[in-house]
């Protein structure tokens, strides 16, 4: 353990160094309080199901009577929030390549029955090469086809219309809406829906009122309009969105499946390096095949990451019998003398884990934990004062022509009677909406 890099109500994140490989990792420390046990294991269960190069990876789980330690990988880069805040907004070509990776990763999740429900620039990490990692599935949920969710959660200004209407919702369609807000923010530097009161924000979301800067291409505007479709039954799936011409332009943005950990075909170079450390090849294959999230699997994953970053270079480490030496502590300078400086030929996995520490789960009956983030995540249906701590607009909108127009989403309330099928219209007509 090196130092604490994040603190929350029920968890903290430590920066640590894996002794066998020298790699830096993040350790999420979860206290097994009775009221939070299910929330913790729900998040763990979701994270264990994923193995995608654009999603943060779980390497190892260590459980004691009172604490669960989640060892996570670290990726180079910084939050998408910071990157956009620095430049104002992203050019379309850059935004396209980043958004492709996000959309591919979320389609991967949806195909496996996983929804995120808190997609926003705080939870997207981007490195200097434009490679993406999605983090923080604390509000994630496991879903079944046709099954609705009931818990309203996430950042208020990213909330989908069905949240404001308090309707049971399809989690995949909420993620799609969130991606629409995220894409708009990427290419404008502002959020499409904002308001000084909860009622004003609610009205703009339900009516689909947002400004469309003139510097955006027509194809990009069309993607945003499709993502921000008010009626969730008409909102496209990510499979549909990925076929849009704007997203098909250029090469694919996501990493290839070969970048994932392949349990059926372990890398012989990594296997040899681990054998030198004292690991049994049979244990390595078993850990990878059954995804045991033990020390063996974590070591393989970290060496694989180092090999990929350094051109198949594997650090030579003296033989160590795994699991026989005690874990080092900050008070044990002999076993682990603080934050050691590594030589330049040793791969370094730099810290870029978000301080996002909420341990919410998929169960709608559970309470949402408070979060130490700039973009505050709260239960989406809140009283009048819920916007006192609002998501900032992340800079000003730069429009070279100085012109912009306000548009009703074409899939919104122009045909409320038609949208009224499946109780959607009745829900909107039952609201008293203030004047915008």
N, C-alpha and C positions, 0 to 999 in steps of 0.2 A: 504494500500500500504506500502511495506517495503522498497524496493530499486529497482533501475533499474539493470537488468541483461543482457540486450541486446539492441543494438541501430542500426538502419538502416536508409535508405534514407526516407522511408515513414512510418516506424513503430518502436516502441520500445516495449520491453518486461519487465514487472514489476513482481517482486516476491511479492506476497500478501498473506494475511491470511484471510480465510473465518471465520467471527466472530461467526457464529452460531455453527460450528463444530470444530473450531480450526485448520482445515486442511490448509496446504499451497497450493497455486495454482499459476499458471502463468497467467498474464493478458497481452495479446497482444493488444497494443494500436495502432489503425490504424486511420490516419488522412484522412478525407473524401475530399481529393483534387479532383477537377473535372476530371483530367486526370487519376486518379487512382480508381475512384469509381467502375467501372466495374471489375477491377482486384481484388479489395477487396471482392466484393460480390461473385465473382466466387470462390475464395478460401473458403469463408464462406459456400457457397452452397455445395462444395465438402465435407468439414469437417462435415457438418450436416448430410450427407447421411450415415456416417460410424458409426458402433457400433460393434467393434471387440476388444477383449482383447489385441491384439498385435499391435493396432494402437492408437495413442494418441487421447484422447477423448475431444470433445467440451462439456463444461458443461453449459455455459450460454452466452447470447449475450445481451449487453447493448448498446443502440444506442442513441446518442445525435445529435444535429444539425451538429456538426463538427467532432465528433469522434465516432468510433465503438470500443467497448471493447470486446474482445474475452477471456472468462475465460476458461482456459485449465487445465486438470489434470496434476499432476506431478508423475513421476515414479522413483523408486529408481534405482541407477546405474550410468553409464557413457556411453559416445559414444563408439561405436565399434572401431572407429579409435584409441582412447586412449588405449583401452584394447589390441589391436593387437600391437600397437607401444611399449607397455611395455614388451610383451613376445616375440615379433618377428613374430610369426605366431601361429595359433591354430592347435592343434592336430585334426585329422579327426573326432573322436567321438564328440568332443566339437563343432567343426565347423558344423557337421551334425545337431545337436540338435538346434543350433542357426539358421542355414539356413532353416530348416524345418519350423520354426515359421514365418520367413520372407516370404517364398514361400506361405505358407498357407494364410497369411494376404494379399499378393498381388493377389492371386487367388480370395479371397473374393472381393477385389476391382474390378478386371476385370469382375467378374460375375455381378457386379453392374454398369458397364460402367464407371469405374474410372481408370485412369492411373496416375502414379506418375511422371515419366520422370526425376527424380533426385535422384534415389536410389544410395546411396554411404555410406561409413562407418560413415560419419558425421551425417547422418540422421537416423541411427539405434542406439537406446539406449538399453543397456543390463545391467541387475542388477546382483548382486552377485550370484543369483541362476540360471543365464542363461536365464532369461525371457526377451523377446524382446518387444520393442515398436518402431514402425515406426513413424517418425515425418516429419513435413514440407512438406505439399502438395501445397506450393506456386506456383510450376510449374505444378501442376496437371491439368488434363483435363477431361471433361465429353465427352464420345464418344458414337457413335452409330455403330451397326454392319455394316461393309463395308465402313464406312466413314473414310477418311484419314485426317491426320493432316499435317500442313505445317510449323509450327513454330519450328525452330531449337534452342534448349536450353539444358542446363545441363552442367556438368563438361566436359571439352574437352576430357580428357583421358578416360571417360566413354562413349563417343559418339559412337553410332551405325554406321555401314557402310552407311546406307541410309542417315544419317545426312551429311556425307562427300560428298555424291553424290547429295545432295540437292533435294532429291526425296520426294514426299508426302509419308507418312509412317503410319503404323499401330502402335498406341501408345502401345498396349499390347506387341508387338514384341520388341519395344524399351526397355520396362521394363525387358523383358526376357534377352536381351543382357546385360543390366545393372547388372542383377543378376549374369550373368556369370562373369563379371569383379569383382563383389563383392565377389563371392565364391573363385575365383582365389586369390584375395588379402587376404582373410581370411586364406587360407591354405599355402600361400607362404610369405606373408608380403610385396609383391611387386605388381605392376600393370602389366598386360600382355603386354600392348601396351604403348610405350613411344618413344619419339623422341626429338631431340634438335631443330627441326624445325617443322612447321606445315605440310610441305610436307612429311617429314620423318614419322611422326605419321600417316598421312593419308594413306601412302603407306602400312605401317605395318597392319593397321586396314583392309584395303581393300583386302590384300593378306592373312590375317589371320596368320601373323607371330608372334609367341610368344614361349618362352621357356617353356618346361614342366619338372619340377624337378622330378628326379627319385624316390624321397621318396613318391610320391603320388600313391595311389593304382590305379589299372587299372579302376576300377568302377568309382572312383572319376574323373579321367582323362576323362572318357567317358561322365560324366555329364557336365563337363566344355566344352568339344568339342561340345556337343549338344546345350548348351546355347549360345556359341559363333559361331553359324552357320552364315556364311556371308550373304547368301541370305535370306532375311526376310520371303519370302514365304515358305521356307523350315525350318525355325526356329520353334521349337516345342512350344506348348502352355504350360502354367504352369500345366495344368491338365496332360499333357503327362509327364512332368518332375517329378511330384509327384509320378508317377508310376514306376520310375526308381528304380532298386534294391538297389542302394546306399542310396537313401532317404527312402526306405521302411524298412531298417534295424533298429531295435529297436522300442521303443514306439513312438507314435505320439508326435511331439514337440509342437504343438500349443495347446492353452488352449481350453477347451470345451465351447460350446455355452452357457452353463449355467452361465459362468462367465460374460456374457454380461448383460446389463440392460434389464430386461424383463418387458415391459410396461403392459402386460396382467396379470401378476401374481406378483404384488409388494410384497416385503418382509414385513410380518406383524410386525416384530420387528422394522424395520425402520419406518414403518407407525406409530407405537405407539410412537417412539422417536420424530418424527416430529410433532405429535399431541401435545406432551408436549411442543414443541417450539411455538405452536400457529398456525400450518398449518391445513387447512381444508382437511380431507381425500378425499373429492370429488375433490378438486383442485389438490391434489397430483396425483390421478388417471388420471385426464384430462391432466395434464402437461406431464406425462409419455406416455400416449396413443398417444397424438398428437405431442410429442417431441417439446415442446414450447421453450426450452432452456431459461427458466426464472429462477428466484431465487428458486422456488420450485423444479424444475428438478435438478438444481445444488446441492441443499442441499441433495436430495435423492442420487444422484450419489456419493457424497463425503462420506456420511454415509455408503453406500454400500461398497465402497472401504475400509473404516476403518474396517467394520465388517469382510470383507474377510481377511484383514491383521492381525486382532487381534482375530480371532476365534469367530466371531459373537458378539464381545464386542462393544457396542454402548455407546459413551460418554454421560452421563446424563447432559443435558444443561437446564438451567432455561428457563421458558416460555418467549418467545419474540414474539411480534406481527410482523410478517414479513412485510418488506417494509415500516414501519412507522418511523424507526430511520434513521438519515442521515448517508451516507457512511463516515467512518473515514478518516482523512487525516494525513500526517506526522506532520502537525502543530497543531493537536488537541490531545495533550497528555492525556486529560481527557477521551475522547472517545476511544482512541487507543494509549496506551503508548509505542510506538515503537515496536520492535521485541520481543514479550513476550516469556519467557522461559516456556515451558510446562513441567509438571511432567512426570515421566517415564511411568506412566500408560496411558498416552494419546497418541494415534497413531500419528505418524509423517510421512507425505508424503514428502520425501526429494527431493530437487531440482535436476533435471537432464535434464531440457529442453534445447535443443540445442539453440544456439544464432542465429539460422537460421532465417532471418527476411525478406526474399524476398517475395514480395506480387504479384508475377506473376500469370497469370491465364491461362485458356485453350485457349484463343483467340490467333490465330497465328499472328494477325496484331498488337498486343500490344508489347511494348518494354520490354525487360527483365530488372528488377531492379538489381542494383549491390548488392552484398552480402558480409557481413563481415564473411567470413569463410576461414579456411586454405585451403580447397579444393575449389578453386574458381569456381563458376558457371557463365558461360558466354554464349552468343550466340555461338553455336557450330561451325559455319562457320566463321572464323575470319581471319584477315590478318596475315602476316608473324610474327609479333611481339606478337601474341596472347599467345605464350607460355612463355613469360617472367615471368609470375607468374603461374607456373605450379603446378600440384598436386604432392607433394613429394611422394617418393616411400615407405614411412612409414617403414623405417628400411631395413636391408639387408636380402637377401634370404639365409637361412641356409639349406644346403644340406649335410647331414652326409657323403654321398659318394663322395661329391665333383664333381659329374657329373650331367650334364643335357643335354638335346638335344633340338634343335629348330625344331618346327614342323609347317608345313602348316596345317591349319584347313582342315580336310578331306572333308569338305563341301564347300570349297572355290573355288579357281581359277583353280584347276586341270582340270575342265571341263567347262571352261568359255563359250564355244559355247552352251553347254547344259543349263547353267545358263542363257544364253542370252534371254531366253523366258521372256516375259513381260518387255522387254526393260532393264532388269537388266544387261545383258552382254554388250549391247551397251553403257550403262552408264559407265561401268568400262573401256571398250576398248577406250572410248573417252577421258580418262584421260592420261596425261603424268606423269608417276610415276618415281620418282628418284630411283637410285640404292640403295638398302638397304645394 
